[in-house]
């Protein structure tokens, strides 16, 4: 598990964050070095597949962790996705500062598995690193119950390819070798989140400007299109009780590469937070058809999504 | 509407207006008030809630100066408030939230700790979770007048 590795690095990170927060707060003549874990259970969201605070596929407006505006929060997570022909391992860590700024690092390791049986790309591995920044602009999902104003945040995710290697590609090629216009790229998004507490209902809408092919794993831009396009990402959740939420999400994606008939992704999830330091998400994930055509992976890529998160 | 008085910072004028409407609305939809056990159940909830808060080191120091009479008054006001928030036929006779909490230095973590303690008291008294949220949605709007410390 990479999770234990992440946790071992989270403590010094948190200490550094606390010192940094102190510097920011010096003007207030106080210095917060202890995480307060002051938010209500689940109200910080979990970590989405690109490493930001959110749901499973979609970044939300909330700043990750349980730190209030007086404190800090942080999370490490590891996520496994296993579809018909692909296995994705996503892991990373994120910190929330003063319930205002979120910094995240996330890595994707994707392996094309033998599930499809003897196809040429079996054994190929694709990886990328994702650096995220999110800033809350306005609102609070818990306190703003009397108004229609959502919590709104702006974010970006810089994604850097770790190449495509293994199997037929041996020591490796780059996304540009498959027709992408760039190996690295940056997504920009605005997220609107609203908790309708009286209805025990959570809704989120995120608009993302992106050129990413398959979350960035196949690079940015392509032969069909090479420009930023607005894509929509939505989430709906229902609070079953204080520890469990269920819901669904959808995330539209560009179709830039001829060789990849890229489709929207969607999921149905159950999130469980037995205590503030641990949460588990189990989901059914559907990525549509990937690499339809020449590569032969024509079936819909669907399967389980499981994510474990620890933090404060 | 009946809940209206709690979505505002207890302005006297709003209060008088809403209370005059309150009785009728409570008749029409007192499902919440019933679910919280009417006056008897709400008094029990507040007794439990105060017990939970006193044992909660995150917030109990805020109430350390209260004597027995003070705790009695606090309970009485909390019963009136919860009764009103559930649509019950009660009149809140305490000071407005802003005045009451001025100078207490309540921060978000303390406000949320109180919310968690309130949820616990509701759980203990068998109030269904989704009805709990309907009342918490009203109490949450008091945040801006209570948790004024950044």
Contacts between the chains, C-beta under 8 A, distances in Angstrom:
chain1	res1	chain2	res2	distance
A	28	B	150	7.8
A	36	B	109	4.2
A	37	B	109	7.7
A	38	B	107	7.6
A	38	B	108	5.6
A	38	B	109	2.8
A	38	B	110	7.9
A	38	B	112	5.3
A	38	B	113	7.3
A	39	B	108	7.9
A	39	B	112	6.3
A	40	B	112	5.4
A	40	B	115	6.4
A	40	B	116	6.8
A	68	B	107	6.9
A	68	B	108	3.9
A	68	B	109	5.1
A	68	B	112	7.3
A	69	B	108	5.8
A	69	B	150	6.2
A	70	B	107	5.4
A	70	B	108	6.6
A	70	B	109	6.7
A	70	B	150	7.0
A	71	B	109	7.1
A	99	B	108	7.8
A	140	B	143	7.9
A	142	B	112	7.7
A	142	B	140	5.7
A	142	B	143	7.7
A	143	B	140	5.5
A	143	B	141	7.1
A	143	B	143	4.1
A	143	B	144	6.9
A	145	B	137	4.4
A	145	B	138	7.3
A	145	B	140	4.7
A	145	B	141	5.2
A	146	B	7	4.6
A	146	B	141	4.2
A	196	B	137	7.9
A	197	B	133	5.1
A	197	B	134	8.0
A	197	B	136	5.9
A	197	B	137	4.0
A	197	B	140	6.4
A	198	B	133	6.1
A	198	B	134	4.6
A	198	B	137	3.9
A	198	B	138	7.9
A	199	B	133	7.8
A	200	B	129	7.5
A	200	B	130	5.2
A	200	B	133	4.9
A	239	B	129	7.8
A	239	B	130	8.0
A	239	B	133	7.0
A	241	B	129	5.0
A	242	B	119	6.5
A	242	B	129	6.8
